[in-house]
């Protein structure tokens, strides 16, 4: 049984897939206690893997992208089984997997409300453009979850 905070359909607001429709599965709980965390990962409900796969399909229809998020998704013992079940359900198209080159860039996502952190990430991206990308939480700029 997985512990969940929420499941919702929106657009990805971060990283290489910014702007891409996605179903977000926010798993509950976190063992990190980061002072900058902006996520409500409080436990709201439980769901078995099969039930969660059905909910993902109900929320996103034919949308192939699913984002597992939360505090620390892999801290839950059943997360690998959920990943396997989502893949078996066709959520990860082969052409998307093939689009990731062996040297996939690193996305630096600074705590956006601290200009010094944004400056550090931007400096790193400018210094090593082949390796680093600046990733901001664009979903916050446009006012979506």
The first five atom37 places (N, CA, C, CB, O) and aatype in JSON, in Angstrom:
{
  "aatype": [20, 20, 20, 20, 20, 20, 20, 20, 20, 20, 20, 20, 20, 20, 20, 20, 20, 20, 20, 20, 20, 20, 20, 20, 20, 20, 20, 20, 20, 20, 20, 20, 20, 20, 20, 20, 20, 20, 20, 20, 20, 20, 20, 20, 20, 20, 20, 20, 20, 20, 20, 20, 20, 20, 20, 20, 20, 20, 20, 20, 20, 20, 20, 20, 20, 20, 20, 20, 20, 20, 20, 20, 20, 20, 20, 20, 20, 20, 20, 20, 20, 20, 20, 20, 20, 20, 20, 20, 20, 20, 20, 20, 20, 20, 20, 20, 20, 20, 20, 20, 20, 20, 20, 20, 20, 20, 20, 20, 20, 20, 20, 20, 20, 20, 20, 20, 20, 20, 20, 20, 20, 20, 20, 20, 20, 20, 20, 20, 20, 20, 20, 20, 20, 20, 20, 20, 20, 20, 20, 20, 20, 20, 20, 20, 20],
  "atom_mask": [
    [1, 1, 1, 1, 1],
    [1, 1, 1, 1, 1],
    [1, 1, 1, 1, 1],
    [1, 1, 1, 1, 1],
    [1, 1, 1, 1, 1],
    [1, 1, 1, 1, 1],
    [1, 1, 1, 1, 1],
    [1, 1, 1, 1, 1],
    [1, 1, 1, 1, 1],
    [1, 1, 1, 1, 1],
    [1, 1, 1, 1, 1],
    [1, 1, 1, 1, 1],
    [1, 1, 1, 1, 1],
    [1, 1, 1, 1, 1],
    [1, 1, 1, 1, 1],
    [1, 1, 1, 1, 1],
    [1, 1, 1, 1, 1],
    [1, 1, 1, 1, 1],
    [1, 1, 1, 1, 1],
    [1, 1, 1, 1, 1],
    [1, 1, 1, 1, 1],
    [1, 1, 1, 1, 1],
    [1, 1, 1, 1, 1],
    [1, 1, 1, 1, 1],
    [1, 1, 1, 1, 1],
    [1, 1, 1, 1, 1],
    [1, 1, 1, 1, 1],
    [1, 1, 1, 1, 1],
    [1, 1, 1, 1, 1],
    [1, 1, 1, 1, 1],
    [1, 1, 1, 1, 1],
    [1, 1, 1, 1, 1],
    [1, 1, 1, 1, 1],
    [1, 1, 1, 1, 1],
    [1, 1, 1, 1, 1],
    [1, 1, 1, 1, 1],
    [1, 1, 1, 1, 1],
    [1, 1, 1, 1, 1],
    [1, 1, 1, 1, 1],
    [1, 1, 1, 1, 1],
    [1, 1, 1, 1, 1],
    [1, 1, 1, 1, 1],
    [1, 1, 1, 1, 1],
    [1, 1, 1, 1, 1],
    [1, 1, 1, 1, 1],
    [1, 1, 1, 1, 1],
    [1, 1, 1, 1, 1],
    [1, 1, 1, 1, 1],
    [1, 1, 1, 1, 1],
    [1, 1, 1, 1, 1],
    [1, 1, 1, 1, 1],
    [1, 1, 1, 1, 1],
    [1, 1, 1, 1, 1],
    [1, 1, 1, 1, 1],
    [1, 1, 1, 1, 1],
    [1, 1, 1, 1, 1],
    [1, 1, 1, 1, 1],
    [1, 1, 1, 1, 1],
    [1, 1, 1, 1, 1],
    [1, 1, 1, 1, 1],
    [1, 1, 1, 1, 1],
    [1, 1, 1, 1, 1],
    [1, 1, 1, 1, 1],
    [1, 1, 1, 1, 1],
    [1, 1, 1, 1, 1],
    [1, 1, 1, 1, 1],
    [1, 1, 1, 1, 1],
    [1, 1, 1, 1, 1],
    [1, 1, 1, 1, 1],
    [1, 1, 1, 1, 1],
    [1, 1, 1, 1, 1],
    [1, 1, 1, 1, 1],
    [1, 1, 1, 1, 1],
    [1, 1, 1, 1, 1],
    [1, 1, 1, 1, 1],
    [1, 1, 1, 1, 1],
    [1, 1, 1, 1, 1],
    [1, 1, 1, 1, 1],
    [1, 1, 1, 1, 1],
    [1, 1, 1, 1, 1],
    [1, 1, 1, 1, 1],
    [1, 1, 1, 1, 1],
    [1, 1, 1, 1, 1],
    [1, 1, 1, 1, 1],
    [1, 1, 1, 1, 1],
    [1, 1, 1, 1, 1],
    [1, 1, 1, 1, 1],
    [1, 1, 1, 1, 1],
    [1, 1, 1, 1, 1],
    [1, 1, 1, 1, 1],
    [1, 1, 1, 1, 1],
    [1, 1, 1, 1, 1],
    [1, 1, 1, 1, 1],
    [1, 1, 1, 1, 1],
    [1, 1, 1, 1, 1],
    [1, 1, 1, 1, 1],
    [1, 1, 1, 1, 1],
    [1, 1, 1, 1, 1],
    [1, 1, 1, 1, 1],
    [1, 1, 1, 1, 1],
    [1, 1, 1, 1, 1],
    [1, 1, 1, 1, 1],
    [1, 1, 1, 1, 1],
    [1, 1, 1, 1, 1],
    [1, 1, 1, 1, 1],
    [1, 1, 1, 1, 1],
    [1, 1, 1, 1, 1],
    [1, 1, 1, 1, 1],
    [1, 1, 1, 1, 1],
    [1, 1, 1, 1, 1],
    [1, 1, 1, 1, 1],
    [1, 1, 1, 1, 1],
    [1, 1, 1, 1, 1],
    [1, 1, 1, 1, 1],
    [1, 1, 1, 1, 1],
    [1, 1, 1, 1, 1],
    [1, 1, 1, 1, 1],
    [1, 1, 1, 1, 1],
    [1, 1, 1, 1, 1],
    [1, 1, 1, 1, 1],
    [1, 1, 1, 1, 1],
    [1, 1, 1, 1, 1],
    [1, 1, 1, 1, 1],
    [1, 1, 1, 1, 1],
    [1, 1, 1, 1, 1],
    [1, 1, 1, 1, 1],
    [1, 1, 1, 1, 1],
    [1, 1, 1, 1, 1],
    [1, 1, 1, 1, 1],
    [1, 1, 1, 1, 1],
    [1, 1, 1, 1, 1],
    [1, 1, 1, 1, 1],
    [1, 1, 1, 1, 1],
    [1, 1, 1, 1, 1],
    [1, 1, 1, 1, 1],
    [1, 1, 1, 1, 1],
    [1, 1, 1, 1, 1],
    [1, 1, 1, 1, 1],
    [1, 1, 1, 1, 1],
    [1, 1, 1, 1, 1],
    [1, 1, 1, 1, 1],
    [1, 1, 1, 1, 1],
    [1, 1, 1, 1, 1],
    [1, 1, 1, 1, 1],
    [1, 1, 1, 1, 1]
  ],
  "atom_positions": [
    [[0.85, -1.17, 0.0], [0.0, 0.0, 0.0], [0.9, 1.24, 0.0], [-0.97, 0.0, 1.23], [1.8, 1.37, 0.83]],
    [[0.64, 2.14, -0.93], [1.42, 3.38, -1.03], [0.75, 4.49, -0.23], [1.57, 3.81, -2.51], [-0.48, 4.57, -0.14]],
    [[1.58, 5.35, 0.35], [1.1, 6.51, 1.09], [1.17, 7.71, 0.15], [1.94, 6.75, 2.4], [2.22, 8.0, -0.42]],
    [[0.04, 8.42, -0.02], [-0.03, 9.5, -1.01], [-0.5, 10.81, -0.42], [-0.94, 9.11, -2.13], [-1.25, 10.85, 0.55]],
    [[-0.02, 11.89, -1.03], [-0.49, 13.23, -0.7], [-1.52, 13.67, -1.72], [0.7, 14.24, -0.64], [-2.55, 14.24, -1.36]],
    [[-1.24, 13.42, -3.03], [-2.19, 13.82, -4.08], [-1.79, 13.23, -5.42], [-2.28, 15.35, -4.17], [-0.65, 12.81, -5.63]],
    [[-2.76, 13.22, -6.34], [-2.55, 12.83, -7.73], [-3.28, 13.88, -8.56], [-3.09, 11.34, -8.03], [-4.46, 14.16, -8.32]],
    [[-2.58, 14.48, -9.54], [-3.23, 15.52, -10.34], [-2.57, 15.62, -11.72], [-3.16, 16.89, -9.61], [-1.44, 15.18, -11.92]],
    [[-3.31, 16.21, -12.66], [-2.89, 16.37, -14.05], [-2.63, 17.85, -14.31], [-3.96, 15.81, -15.03], [-3.48, 18.69, -14.05]],
    [[-1.44, 18.15, -14.82], [-1.06, 19.54, -15.11], [0.09, 19.52, -16.12], [-0.64, 20.3, -13.79], [0.23, 18.55, -16.86]],
    [[0.88, 20.56, -16.17], [2.08, 20.57, -17.02], [3.32, 20.56, -16.15], [2.08, 21.81, -17.96], [3.33, 21.13, -15.06]],
    [[4.35, 19.91, -16.64], [5.64, 19.87, -15.95], [6.19, 21.29, -15.93], [6.64, 18.87, -16.64], [6.21, 21.97, -16.96]],
    [[6.65, 21.73, -14.78], [7.14, 23.09, -14.64], [8.64, 23.2, -14.47], [6.49, 23.73, -13.49], [9.16, 24.29, -14.24]],
    [[9.35, 22.08, -14.59], [10.78, 22.09, -14.31], [11.53, 21.19, -15.28], [11.05, 21.64, -12.87], [10.98, 20.21, -15.8]],
    [[12.79, 21.52, -15.53], [13.68, 20.65, -16.28], [13.43, 20.58, -17.78], [13.58, 19.3, -15.74], [12.81, 21.47, -18.36]],
    [[13.94, 19.51, -18.38], [13.92, 19.35, -19.83], [12.51, 19.26, -20.41], [14.7, 18.13, -20.22], [12.29, 19.59, -21.57]],
    [[11.57, 18.82, -19.61], [10.21, 18.6, -20.1], [9.26, 19.72, -19.69], [9.68, 17.27, -19.59], [8.04, 19.52, -19.69]],
    [[9.77, 20.9, -19.33], [8.93, 22.03, -18.95], [7.86, 22.27, -20.01], [9.79, 23.3, -18.75], [8.15, 22.33, -21.21]],
    [[6.63, 22.42, -19.55], [5.51, 22.67, -20.45], [4.82, 21.42, -20.97], [5.97, 23.47, -21.6], [3.79, 21.52, -21.63]],
    [[5.37, 20.26, -20.68], [4.8, 19.0, -21.15], [3.7, 18.53, -20.2], [5.9, 17.92, -21.28], [3.92, 18.48, -18.99]],
    [[2.51, 18.17, -20.73], [1.46, 17.64, -19.85], [1.96, 16.39, -19.12], [0.2, 17.31, -20.67], [2.67, 15.56, -19.68]],
    [[1.56, 16.27, -17.84], [2.01, 15.14, -17.03], [1.03, 14.9, -15.88], [3.43, 15.4, -16.47], [0.38, 15.82, -15.39]],
    [[0.94, 13.65, -15.47], [0.2, 13.29, -14.27], [1.23, 13.24, -13.14], [-0.57, 11.91, -14.43], [2.23, 12.53, -13.22]],
    [[0.97, 14.0, -12.09], [1.85, 14.02, -10.92], [1.3, 13.1, -9.84], [2.03, 15.45, -10.38], [0.13, 13.2, -9.47]],
    [[2.15, 12.22, -9.35], [1.82, 11.36, -8.23], [2.73, 11.81, -7.09], [2.02, 9.81, -8.58], [3.92, 11.51, -7.06]],
    [[2.13, 12.56, -6.15], [2.91, 13.07, -5.02], [2.78, 12.09, -3.87], [2.43, 14.5, -4.6], [1.73, 11.99, -3.23]],
    [[3.87, 11.36, -3.64], [3.89, 10.4, -2.54], [4.07, 11.15, -1.22], [5.01, 9.36, -2.74], [4.72, 12.19, -1.17]],
    [[3.49, 10.61, -0.17], [3.52, 11.27, 1.13], [4.81, 10.93, 1.88], [2.31, 10.86, 1.97], [5.46, 9.92, 1.63]],
    [[5.15, 11.81, 2.79], [6.27, 11.57, 3.68], [7.61, 11.94, 3.11], [6.29, 10.16, 4.07], [7.83, 11.89, 1.9]],
    [[8.51, 12.3, 3.99], [9.88, 12.63, 3.6], [10.77, 12.49, 4.81], [9.97, 14.07, 3.0], [10.39, 12.85, 5.92]],
    [[11.94, 11.97, 4.58], [12.9, 11.79, 5.67], [14.0, 12.85, 5.66], [13.52, 10.41, 5.58], [14.95, 12.76, 6.44]],
    [[13.89, 13.86, 4.79], [14.98, 14.82, 4.63], [14.83, 16.1, 5.45], [15.1, 15.19, 3.19], [15.83, 16.65, 5.92]],
    [[13.63, 16.59, 5.64], [13.36, 17.82, 6.4], [14.16, 19.02, 5.88], [13.69, 17.6, 7.87], [14.78, 19.74, 6.66]],
    [[14.14, 19.24, 4.58], [14.85, 20.38, 3.98], [14.17, 21.68, 4.4], [14.89, 20.26, 2.43], [12.95, 21.81, 4.3]],
    [[14.95, 22.64, 4.85], [14.4, 23.91, 5.32], [13.73, 24.69, 4.19], [15.5, 24.76, 5.93], [12.83, 25.49, 4.45]],
    [[14.14, 24.48, 2.93], [13.61, 25.23, 1.8], [12.42, 24.56, 1.12], [14.69, 25.45, 0.79], [11.88, 25.1, 0.16]],
    [[12.0, 23.41, 1.6], [10.95, 22.64, 0.94], [9.65, 23.43, 0.85], [10.7, 21.33, 1.69], [9.23, 24.07, 1.82]],
    [[9.02, 23.39, -0.33], [7.76, 24.09, -0.55], [6.63, 23.11, -0.84], [7.9, 25.07, -1.71], [5.59, 23.49, -1.38]],
    [[6.82, 21.86, -0.47], [5.87, 20.81, -0.82], [5.09, 20.32, 0.4], [6.59, 19.65, -1.47], [5.67, 20.06, 1.45]],
    [[3.78, 20.2, 0.24], [2.95, 19.58, 1.26], [2.9, 18.09, 0.95], [1.5, 20.22, 1.31], [2.12, 17.65, 0.1]],
    [[3.71, 17.34, 1.63], [3.74, 15.9, 1.38], [3.09, 15.13, 2.54], [5.18, 15.43, 1.16], [3.44, 13.98, 2.8]],
    [[2.16, 15.78, 3.23], [1.43, 15.13, 4.32], [0.56, 14.0, 3.78], [0.57, 16.16, 5.08], [0.01, 14.1, 2.68]],
    [[0.45, 12.96, 4.54], [-0.35, 11.79, 4.16], [-1.82, 12.17, 4.07], [-0.14, 10.64, 5.17], [-2.41, 12.67, 5.03]],
    [[-2.42, 11.93, 2.89], [-3.84, 12.21, 2.68], [-4.65, 10.94, 2.44], [-4.01, 13.17, 1.5], [-5.81, 10.84, 2.83]],
    [[-4.01, 9.94, 1.77], [-4.72, 8.69, 1.51], [-3.73, 7.57, 1.16], [-5.74, 8.88, 0.38], [-2.55, 7.82, 0.9]],
    [[-4.24, 6.34, 1.16], [-3.47, 5.15, 0.8], [-4.04, 4.59, -0.49], [-3.49, 4.09, 1.95], [-5.23, 4.75, -0.77]],
    [[-3.2, 3.91, -1.28], [-3.68, 3.25, -2.49], [-2.76, 2.08, -2.82], [-3.76, 4.25, -3.69], [-1.54, 2.18, -2.65]],
    [[-3.34, 0.98, -3.3], [-2.5, -0.12, -3.79], [-1.94, 0.25, -5.16], [-3.31, -1.46, -3.87], [-2.48, 1.14, -5.82]],
    [[-0.89, -0.41, -5.59], [-0.24, -0.11, -6.86], [-1.26, -0.14, -8.01], [0.89, -1.11, -7.13], [-1.33, 0.8, -8.79]],
    [[-2.03, -1.21, -8.12], [-2.99, -1.33, -9.24], [-4.02, -0.2, -9.21], [-3.71, -2.69, -9.19], [-4.38, 0.34, -10.25]],
    [[-4.48, 0.16, -8.04], [-5.44, 1.25, -7.93], [-4.84, 2.59, -8.32], [-5.98, 1.33, -6.52], [-5.52, 3.44, -8.9]],
    [[-3.57, 2.77, -8.01], [-2.91, 4.02, -8.36], [-2.67, 4.12, -9.87], [-1.58, 4.14, -7.62], [-2.8, 5.2, -10.44]],
    [[-2.32, 3.02, -10.5], [-2.16, 3.02, -11.96], [-3.49, 3.39, -12.62], [-1.67, 1.63, -12.47], [-3.51, 4.18, -13.57]],
    [[-4.59, 2.85, -12.12], [-5.92, 3.19, -12.66], [-6.24, 4.66, -12.43], [-7.01, 2.31, -12.02], [-6.82, 5.31, -13.3]],
    [[-5.86, 5.18, -11.3], [-6.12, 6.6, -11.02], [-5.3, 7.5, -11.94], [-5.8, 6.93, -9.55], [-5.79, 8.53, -12.41]],
    [[-4.04, 7.12, -12.19], [-3.19, 7.88, -13.11], [-3.85, 7.94, -14.48], [-1.78, 7.25, -13.21], [-3.9, 9.01, -15.1]],
    [[-4.35, 6.81, -14.97], [-5.0, 6.78, -16.28], [-6.28, 7.61, -16.26], [-5.33, 5.33, -16.69], [-6.59, 8.3, -17.24]],
    [[-7.02, 7.56, -15.16], [-8.26, 8.35, -15.05], [-7.95, 9.85, -15.04], [-9.04, 7.96, -13.78], [-8.68, 10.63, -15.65]],
    [[-6.9, 10.25, -14.36], [-6.54, 11.67, -14.28], [-6.03, 12.2, -15.61], [-5.48, 11.89, -13.19], [-6.43, 13.28, -16.05]],
    [[-5.13, 11.43, -16.26], [-4.44, 11.94, -17.44], [-4.86, 11.37, -18.77], [-3.03, 11.72, -17.29], [-4.34, 11.78, -19.8]],
    [[-5.78, 10.42, -18.77], [-6.21, 9.82, -20.03], [-5.03, 9.21, -20.77], [-6.89, 10.86, -20.91], [-4.34, 8.34, -20.24]],
    [[-4.81, 9.67, -22.0], [-3.74, 9.11, -22.83], [-2.37, 9.75, -22.57], [-4.09, 9.28, -24.29], [-1.39, 9.41, -23.24]],
    [[-2.28, 10.66, -21.6], [-1.0, 11.32, -21.31], [0.04, 10.28, -20.91], [-1.16, 12.38, -20.19], [-0.17, 9.53, -19.96]],
    [[1.17, 10.21, -21.63], [2.17, 9.19, -21.35], [3.16, 9.56, -20.25], [2.92, 8.88, -22.58], [3.92, 8.7, -19.8]],
    [[3.18, 10.82, -19.8], [4.18, 11.22, -18.81], [3.6, 11.21, -17.4], [4.73, 12.62, -19.14], [2.55, 11.79, -17.13]],
    [[4.31, 10.52, -16.51], [3.94, 10.46, -15.1], [5.16, 10.9, -14.3], [3.47, 9.01, -14.68], [6.27, 10.41, -14.52]],
    [[4.95, 11.83, -13.37], [6.02, 12.33, -12.53], [5.77, 11.82, -11.11], [6.1, 13.89, -12.57], [4.75, 12.14, -10.5]],
    [[6.7, 11.03, -10.59], [6.63, 10.61, -9.19], [7.4, 11.63, -8.38], [7.2, 9.14, -8.99], [8.59, 11.87, -8.62]],
    [[6.72, 12.23, -7.43], [7.32, 13.3, -6.65], [6.88, 13.15, -5.2], [6.93, 14.69, -7.21], [6.29, 12.14, -4.82]],
    [[7.16, 14.14, -4.44], [6.81, 14.11, -3.03], [7.99, 14.59, -2.23], [6.38, 12.69, -2.58], [8.73, 15.47, -2.66]],
    [[8.16, 14.03, -1.1], [9.35, 14.31, -0.32], [10.49, 13.48, -0.89], [9.14, 13.99, 1.18], [11.43, 14.03, -1.48]],
    [[10.41, 12.22, -0.72], [11.45, 11.29, -1.15], [10.75, 10.02, -1.64], [12.48, 10.98, 0.02], [10.61, 9.07, -0.86]],
    [[10.32, 9.98, -2.92], [9.49, 8.86, -3.4], [10.09, 7.47, -3.18], [9.23, 9.04, -4.85], [9.35, 6.53, -2.88]],
    [[11.39, 7.33, -3.32], [11.97, 5.99, -3.2], [12.12, 5.53, -1.75], [13.31, 5.96, -3.88], [12.6, 4.42, -1.5]],
    [[11.72, 6.37, -0.81], [11.73, 5.94, 0.59], [10.6, 4.95, 0.87], [11.6, 7.16, 1.53], [10.64, 4.22, 1.86]],
    [[9.6, 4.92, -0.02], [8.5, 3.95, 0.14], [8.87, 2.64, -0.55], [7.17, 4.51, -0.44], [9.29, 2.63, -1.71]],
    [[8.71, 1.57, 0.17], [9.12, 0.24, -0.3], [8.44, -0.16, -1.61], [8.82, -0.79, 0.77], [9.04, -0.88, -2.41]],
    [[7.2, 0.27, -1.85], [6.45, -0.17, -3.03], [6.67, 0.71, -4.27], [4.98, -0.19, -2.7], [6.1, 0.42, -5.32]],
    [[7.46, 1.76, -4.17], [7.67, 2.64, -5.32], [8.24, 1.91, -6.53], [8.58, 3.79, -4.94], [7.76, 2.13, -7.64]],
    [[9.25, 1.04, -6.38], [9.73, 0.31, -7.57], [8.63, -0.52, -8.24], [10.89, -0.61, -7.18], [8.6, -0.61, -9.47]],
    [[7.74, -1.11, -7.46], [6.62, -1.87, -8.04], [5.68, -0.93, -8.79], [5.84, -2.64, -6.95], [5.14, -1.3, -9.84]],
    [[5.48, 0.28, -8.28], [4.64, 1.27, -8.97], [5.28, 1.67, -10.3], [4.43, 2.52, -8.08], [4.59, 1.77, -11.31]],
    [[6.58, 1.89, -10.3], [7.28, 2.25, -11.54], [7.12, 1.13, -12.57], [8.8, 2.51, -11.26], [6.81, 1.39, -13.73]],
    [[7.33, -0.11, -12.15], [7.17, -1.25, -13.06], [5.74, -1.33, -13.61], [7.52, -2.57, -12.35], [5.55, -1.58, -14.8]],
    [[4.75, -1.11, -12.75], [3.35, -1.18, -13.18], [3.0, -0.05, -14.14], [2.41, -1.13, -11.97], [2.27, -0.26, -15.11]],
    [[3.52, 1.16, -13.89], [3.27, 2.27, -14.81], [3.93, 2.01, -16.17], [3.8, 3.59, -14.21], [3.34, 2.31, -17.21]],
    [[5.12, 1.46, -16.16], [5.79, 1.14, -17.43], [5.02, 0.08, -18.2], [7.24, 0.67, -17.19], [4.86, 0.17, -19.41]],
    [[4.53, -0.93, -17.48], [3.76, -2.0, -18.13], [2.46, -1.45, -18.71], [3.46, -3.13, -17.12], [1.94, -1.99, -19.69]],
    [[1.93, -0.39, -18.11], [0.69, 0.23, -18.58], [0.93, 1.13, -19.79], [0.04, 1.03, -17.45], [-0.04, 1.68, -20.33]],
    [[2.17, 1.31, -20.23], [2.46, 2.15, -21.4], [2.64, 3.63, -21.02], [1.32, 2.01, -22.43], [2.32, 4.48, -21.85]],
    [[3.09, 3.96, -19.94], [3.28, 5.37, -19.66], [4.62, 5.91, -20.15], [3.15, 5.62, -18.2], [4.77, 7.13, -20.17]],
    [[5.59, 5.09, -20.53], [6.94, 5.53, -20.94], [7.17, 5.12, -22.39], [8.04, 4.92, -20.01], [7.67, 4.02, -22.63]],
    [[6.83, 5.98, -23.38], [7.03, 5.64, -24.79], [8.51, 5.43, -25.1], [6.46, 6.74, -25.7], [9.37, 6.18, -24.63]],
    [[8.8, 4.41, -25.88], [10.18, 4.09, -26.24], [10.92, 5.23, -26.88], [10.2, 2.92, -27.16], [12.12, 5.4, -26.63]],
    [[10.23, 6.04, -27.71], [10.93, 7.15, -28.38], [11.39, 8.2, -27.38], [10.02, 7.79, -29.42], [12.36, 8.91, -27.66]],
    [[10.72, 8.33, -26.22], [11.18, 9.28, -25.2], [12.45, 8.77, -24.55], [10.08, 9.52, -24.13], [13.39, 9.53, -24.32]],
    [[12.48, 7.47, -24.26], [13.68, 6.92, -23.63], [14.9, 7.05, -24.55], [13.46, 5.44, -23.26], [16.0, 7.34, -24.09]],
    [[14.67, 6.84, -25.85], [15.78, 6.93, -26.81], [16.29, 8.35, -26.97], [15.34, 6.38, -28.16], [17.4, 8.56, -27.44]],
    [[15.47, 9.35, -26.58], [15.89, 10.74, -26.76], [16.89, 11.21, -25.72], [14.7, 11.63, -26.74], [17.46, 12.29, -25.87]],
    [[17.12, 10.44, -24.67], [18.1, 10.83, -23.66], [19.49, 10.35, -24.08], [17.72, 10.27, -22.27], [19.73, 9.15, -24.13]],
    [[20.4, 11.28, -24.38], [21.75, 10.87, -24.76], [22.5, 10.32, -23.55], [22.53, 12.04, -25.37], [22.11, 10.57, -22.4]],
    [[23.57, 9.58, -23.8], [24.33, 9.02, -22.68], [24.83, 10.09, -21.7], [25.51, 8.23, -23.21], [24.92, 9.83, -20.5]],
    [[25.16, 11.26, -22.2], [25.65, 12.34, -21.33], [24.52, 13.35, -21.08], [26.89, 13.05, -21.97], [24.64, 14.51, -21.44]],
    [[23.44, 12.89, -20.46], [22.3, 13.76, -20.19], [22.73, 14.93, -19.31], [21.17, 12.97, -19.51], [23.42, 14.73, -18.32]],
    [[22.32, 16.16, -19.67], [22.73, 17.32, -18.88], [22.17, 17.29, -17.46], [22.28, 18.59, -19.57], [21.16, 16.65, -17.19]],
    [[22.83, 17.98, -16.58], [22.42, 18.11, -15.19], [21.6, 19.38, -15.06], [23.65, 18.12, -14.22], [22.06, 20.46, -15.46]],
    [[20.41, 19.28, -14.51], [19.55, 20.44, -14.32], [19.74, 20.97, -12.9], [18.07, 20.08, -14.58], [19.48, 20.28, -11.92]],
    [[20.18, 22.21, -12.82], [20.37, 22.86, -11.53], [19.11, 23.64, -11.2], [21.63, 23.79, -11.54], [18.71, 24.54, -11.94]],
    [[18.49, 23.29, -10.09], [17.25, 23.96, -9.71], [17.44, 24.59, -8.34], [16.06, 22.96, -9.7], [17.23, 23.95, -7.31]],
    [[17.83, 25.87, -8.34], [18.08, 26.54, -7.06], [16.78, 26.89, -6.36], [18.91, 27.8, -7.28], [15.72, 26.98, -6.97]],
    [[16.9, 27.1, -5.06], [15.77, 27.6, -4.29], [15.46, 28.98, -4.84], [16.08, 27.63, -2.74], [16.21, 29.93, -4.61]],
    [[14.35, 29.1, -5.56], [14.04, 30.27, -6.36], [13.83, 31.57, -5.63], [12.87, 30.01, -7.13], [13.95, 32.64, -6.23]],
    [[13.51, 31.52, -4.35], [13.27, 32.77, -3.63], [14.54, 33.34, -3.01], [12.24, 32.54, -2.55], [14.47, 34.31, -2.24]],
    [[15.68, 32.77, -3.33], [16.96, 33.27, -2.81], [17.85, 33.64, -3.99], [17.65, 32.22, -1.89], [18.44, 32.75, -4.62]],
    [[17.97, 34.93, -4.31], [18.75, 35.37, -5.47], [20.19, 34.85, -5.49], [18.77, 36.87, -5.51], [20.73, 34.59, -6.56]],
    [[20.8, 34.69, -4.33], [22.18, 34.18, -4.29], [22.26, 32.75, -4.82], [22.73, 34.24, -2.86], [23.22, 32.38, -5.5]],
    [[21.25, 31.94, -4.51], [21.23, 30.56, -5.0], [21.01, 30.52, -6.51], [20.14, 29.75, -4.29], [21.63, 29.72, -7.22]],
    [[20.13, 31.38, -7.0], [19.88, 31.45, -8.44], [21.16, 31.88, -9.15], [18.72, 32.45, -8.76], [21.51, 31.33, -10.2]],
    [[21.86, 32.85, -8.59], [23.12, 33.33, -9.19], [24.17, 32.23, -9.25], [23.67, 34.53, -8.41], [24.87, 32.11, -10.25]],
    [[24.29, 31.43, -8.2], [25.26, 30.33, -8.2], [24.94, 29.31, -9.29], [25.27, 29.63, -6.82], [25.84, 28.87, -10.01]],
    [[23.67, 28.95, -9.42], [23.28, 27.98, -10.44], [23.5, 28.56, -11.84], [21.81, 27.57, -10.27], [23.97, 27.87, -12.73]],
    [[23.16, 29.82, -12.02], [23.34, 30.45, -13.33], [24.82, 30.54, -13.69], [22.71, 31.85, -13.34], [25.19, 30.29, -14.84]],
    [[25.67, 30.88, -12.73], [27.11, 30.94, -12.98], [27.64, 29.58, -13.42], [27.86, 31.42, -11.73], [28.45, 29.49, -14.34]],
    [[27.19, 28.52, -12.75], [27.64, 27.17, -13.12], [27.2, 26.82, -14.54], [27.09, 26.13, -12.12], [27.98, 26.26, -15.31]],
    [[25.94, 27.16, -14.89], [25.44, 26.87, -16.24], [26.23, 27.65, -17.29], [23.95, 27.21, -16.33], [26.54, 27.11, -18.35]],
    [[26.54, 28.9, -17.0], [27.3, 29.7, -17.96], [28.74, 29.21, -18.09], [27.3, 31.17, -17.53], [29.34, 29.28, -19.17]],
    [[29.28, 28.72, -17.0], [30.66, 28.21, -16.99], [30.79, 26.9, -17.76], [31.15, 28.02, -15.55], [31.78, 26.68, -18.46]],
    [[29.78, 26.01, -17.63], [29.83, 24.69, -18.28], [28.52, 24.42, -19.03], [30.09, 23.57, -17.22], [27.71, 23.6, -18.59]],
    [[28.31, 25.12, -20.16], [27.04, 25.0, -20.87], [26.74, 23.61, -21.44], [27.0, 25.98, -21.97], [25.58, 23.27, -21.65]],
    [[27.74, 22.83, -21.7], [27.5, 21.48, -22.22], [27.0, 20.53, -21.14], [28.77, 20.92, -22.85], [26.41, 19.5, -21.45]],
    [[27.24, 20.88, -19.89], [26.86, 19.98, -18.81], [25.66, 20.45, -18.01], [28.01, 19.8, -17.89], [24.79, 19.64, -17.68]],
    [[25.57, 21.75, -17.69], [24.56, 22.25, -16.78], [23.47, 23.05, -17.48], [25.19, 23.08, -15.73], [23.73, 23.74, -18.47]],
    [[22.25, 22.94, -16.95], [21.11, 23.73, -17.4], [20.48, 24.36, -16.17], [20.08, 22.86, -18.19], [20.4, 23.73, -15.11]],
    [[20.03, 25.6, -16.3], [19.31, 26.25, -15.22], [17.85, 25.86, -15.33], [19.49, 27.81, -15.27], [17.24, 26.02, -16.39]],
    [[17.29, 25.36, -14.25], [15.89, 24.94, -14.24], [15.17, 25.7, -13.14], [15.76, 23.4, -14.03], [15.49, 25.57, -11.96]],
    [[14.19, 26.5, -13.54], [13.39, 27.25, -12.59], [12.0, 26.65, -12.53], [13.33, 28.75, -12.96], [11.58, 25.96, -13.46]],
    [[11.29, 26.89, -11.47], [9.95, 26.33, -11.29], [8.94, 27.2, -12.04], [9.58, 26.24, -9.79], [8.22, 28.0, -11.44]],
    [[8.91, 27.02, -13.37], [8.07, 27.87, -14.21], [6.58, 27.73, -13.9], [8.31, 27.54, -15.66], [5.81, 28.66, -14.15]],
    [[6.18, 26.6, -13.38], [4.77, 26.43, -13.03], [4.34, 27.46, -11.99], [4.52, 25.01, -12.5], [3.17, 27.84, -11.94]],
    [[5.27, 27.91, -11.16], [4.94, 28.94, -10.16], [4.75, 30.3, -10.83], [6.05, 29.02, -9.09], [3.92, 31.09, -10.39]],
    [[5.52, 30.56, -11.89], [5.39, 31.84, -12.61], [4.04, 31.96, -13.3], [6.52, 31.98, -13.64], [3.48, 33.05, -13.41]],
    [[3.51, 30.83, -13.78], [2.24, 30.89, -14.51], [1.03, 30.53, -13.65], [2.29, 29.96, -15.7], [-0.11, 30.53, -14.11]],
    [[1.31, 30.22, -12.38], [0.23, 30.01, -11.43], [-0.49, 28.69, -11.5], [-0.73, 31.06, -11.59], [-1.7, 28.63, -11.24]],
    [[0.24, 27.61, -11.86], [-0.37, 26.28, -11.83], [0.38, 25.42, -10.82], [-0.35, 25.61, -13.24], [1.48, 25.76, -10.38]],
    [[-0.24, 24.3, -10.45], [0.39, 23.4, -9.46], [1.6, 22.76, -10.01], [-0.57, 22.34, -9.02], [2.25, 21.97, -9.31]]
  ]
}
